[in-house]
Amino acid sequence: MNEITLYIADDHAIVVEGLTEILRSKPNLKILGTAANGEEVINLMNNRKADVVILDINMPKMNGIQCTEWIKANYPKTKVIILTMFPERSYVDQLVAAGADGCLLKSRGSKDLLEAIERVTNDRSYFDMIRDFAEPSSHPVYNLSEREVEIVRLIVNGLTSTEIADKLFISEHTVKTHRKNIFRKIGINSISQLTSFAINNQIVP
């Protein structure tokens, strides 16, 4: 059985430790190193190329999508599997565009991860669990989209437009456009009114 070399990148140490235990259960899988963000992955790859890189989608300094684009531009033969907690179909579209070879929700089991690694190393993509990712839909309150509801939650939780853009992998201009549309739909003009609206409509606790 051919040896498969891997890097794991996630900014949560407990996730990295869990993935390491899973992968070490297979004798043909060799972990070359771990990283907490995309920049560390670049340093690792420039030092020694791996067959597969497993990336968290949401990391500081350089997120999983940006890191995937860099890997595919510099080491196109390296396979990339993205792990995410966010079951939104729009993320899958972004990952495919970036060149990712597979995508998996963190809620899936070790069997699915090992299958994904086997699949991508045989030059096949792994998006089998795409059914886990919900299509965008409308929120019954003032016809807010799921993205707008998500932005409402983040605004109420005190995030700035820049922070929201970084978290959702969209531009700051897009965030401001969403915010303008939200205020227009609801008929408000202040954060305090938005907070009251979100609480009253059970968008936030």
C-alpha positions in Angstrom: 0.0 0.0 0.0 1.5 3.3 -1.1 2.3 5.9 1.6 0.2 9.1 1.6 1.7 12.2 3.2 -0.5 14.8 4.8 -0.6 18.2 6.5 -3.5 19.2 8.8 -4.5 22.8 9.4 -7.0 24.0 11.9 -6.8 26.9 14.4 -8.4 24.7 17.2 -5.8 22.4 18.8 -8.3 19.9 19.9 -9.5 19.4 16.3 -6.0 18.9 15.1 -5.4 16.3 17.9 -8.5 14.5 17.0 -7.7 14.4 13.3 -4.2 13.2 14.1 -5.5 10.3 16.1 -7.9 9.3 13.2 -5.2 9.4 10.5 -2.6 7.6 12.6 -4.9 4.7 12.7 -4.0 3.9 9.1 -0.5 2.7 8.6 -0.2 4.1 5.1 -1.0 7.7 6.2 1.9 9.8 7.4 1.4 13.2 9.0 4.3 15.5 8.1 3.1 18.4 10.3 0.2 20.5 11.5 -0.6 24.2 11.2 -3.0 26.7 12.8 -3.5 28.9 9.7 -2.9 29.2 6.0 0.4 31.0 6.2 1.8 28.2 8.3 0.6 25.7 5.6 2.6 27.7 3.0 5.7 27.4 5.0 5.3 23.7 5.5 4.6 23.1 1.8 7.6 25.1 0.7 9.7 23.0 3.1 8.3 19.7 2.0 5.4 19.0 -0.3 2.6 16.7 0.9 0.2 14.5 -1.1 -2.9 15.8 0.8 -3.6 18.9 2.8 -6.7 18.9 5.1 -7.8 22.5 5.8 -10.3 24.1 8.1 -12.3 26.7 6.0 -12.2 29.3 8.8 -8.7 30.1 9.9 -6.9 33.4 10.9 -4.3 35.2 8.6 -5.3 33.0 5.6 -8.5 31.0 5.4 -9.0 27.7 3.8 -10.3 29.0 0.5 -7.3 31.4 0.1 -4.9 28.6 1.1 -6.5 26.2 -1.4 -6.0 28.7 -4.2 -2.3 29.1 -3.2 -1.7 25.4 -3.0 -3.3 24.7 -6.4 -1.4 27.5 -8.0 2.0 26.3 -6.6 1.5 22.6 -6.1 -1.3 21.5 -8.4 -0.7 17.8 -7.8 -1.4 18.2 -4.0 -4.9 17.3 -3.1 -7.0 19.5 -0.8 -9.8 18.5 1.5 -11.8 21.2 3.2 -13.5 20.7 6.6 -16.2 23.1 7.6 -18.8 23.6 10.3 -21.0 25.7 8.0 -23.5 23.6 6.0 -24.2 26.2 3.2 -24.2 25.3 -0.4 -22.5 28.6 -1.3 -19.4 27.5 0.5 -19.2 24.4 -1.8 -19.4 26.7 -4.8 -16.5 28.7 -3.5 -14.4 25.7 -2.7 -14.9 24.2 -6.2 -13.9 27.5 -7.7 -10.8 27.6 -5.6 -9.8 24.1 -6.8 -10.6 22.0 -3.7 -10.7 18.2 -4.3 -13.2 17.5 -1.5 -15.3 18.9 1.2 -16.7 17.5 4.4 -18.7 18.7 7.3 -16.9 18.4 10.7 -20.0 16.6 12.0 -19.2 13.6 9.8 -17.4 10.6 11.1 -13.8 9.3 10.7 -15.0 6.8 8.1 -16.1 9.6 5.7 -12.7 11.4 6.2 -10.7 8.3 5.4 -12.9 7.7 2.4 -12.4 11.2 1.2 -8.6 10.9 1.4 -8.7 7.6 -0.5 -10.9 9.1 -3.1 -8.8 12.3 -3.8 -5.5 10.4 -3.9 -7.0 8.3 -6.7 -7.7 11.5 -8.7 -11.4 11.6 -7.9 -13.3 14.4 -6.1 -15.1 13.9 -2.8 -18.3 16.0 -2.5 -20.5 13.0 -1.6 -22.0 14.7 1.4 -23.2 17.8 -0.5 -26.7 16.8 0.5 -25.7 17.9 4.0 -25.4 21.5 2.7 -28.6 23.5 2.6 -29.7 25.6 -0.3 -30.3 29.3 0.5 -33.8 29.9 1.6 -35.9 32.9 2.9 -36.5 33.7 6.5 -40.2 34.2 7.2 -39.4 37.4 9.1 -39.5 40.3 6.6 -38.4 37.9 3.8 -34.8 38.0 5.0 -32.5 35.6 3.3 -30.4 33.1 5.3 -27.3 35.2 4.5 -29.0 38.3 5.8 -30.1 36.5 9.0 -26.5 35.4 9.5 -25.3 39.0 9.1 -28.0 40.2 11.6 -26.7 37.8 14.2 -23.1 38.9 13.6 -23.9 42.6 13.8 -25.9 42.1 17.0 -23.0 40.2 18.4 -20.8 43.2 17.9 -18.8 42.3 14.8 -17.7 45.1 12.5 -18.3 45.0 8.7 -14.6 44.1 8.2 -14.8 41.3 10.7 -18.0 40.0 9.2 -16.4 40.1 5.7 -13.4 38.0 7.0 -15.7 35.5 8.7 -18.0 35.0 5.8 -15.3 35.2 3.0 -17.1 38.1 1.3 -16.0 41.7 0.6 -16.7 44.5 3.1 -18.7 46.2 0.3 -21.0 43.2 0.1 -21.5 43.2 3.9 -22.4 46.9 3.8 -24.9 46.2 0.9 -26.5 43.4 2.9 -26.7 45.7 6.0 -28.4 48.4 3.9 -30.9 45.9 2.5 -31.6 44.5 6.0 -32.3 48.0 7.4 -34.5 48.8 4.5 -36.5 45.5 4.7 -37.1 45.9 8.4 -37.6 49.6 8.4 -35.0 50.6 11.0 -32.0 52.9 11.1 -29.9 51.9 14.2 -28.1 49.0 15.7 -30.2 49.2 18.9 -33.4 48.8 16.8 -31.8 45.9 14.9 -30.9 44.2 18.3 -34.5 44.6 19.5 -35.8 43.2 16.2 -33.5 40.2 16.4 -34.5 39.4 20.0 -38.2 39.8 19.4 -38.1 37.6 16.3 -35.9 35.0 18.0 -33.0 35.5 15.6 -30.7 35.8 18.6 -31.4 34.7 22.2 
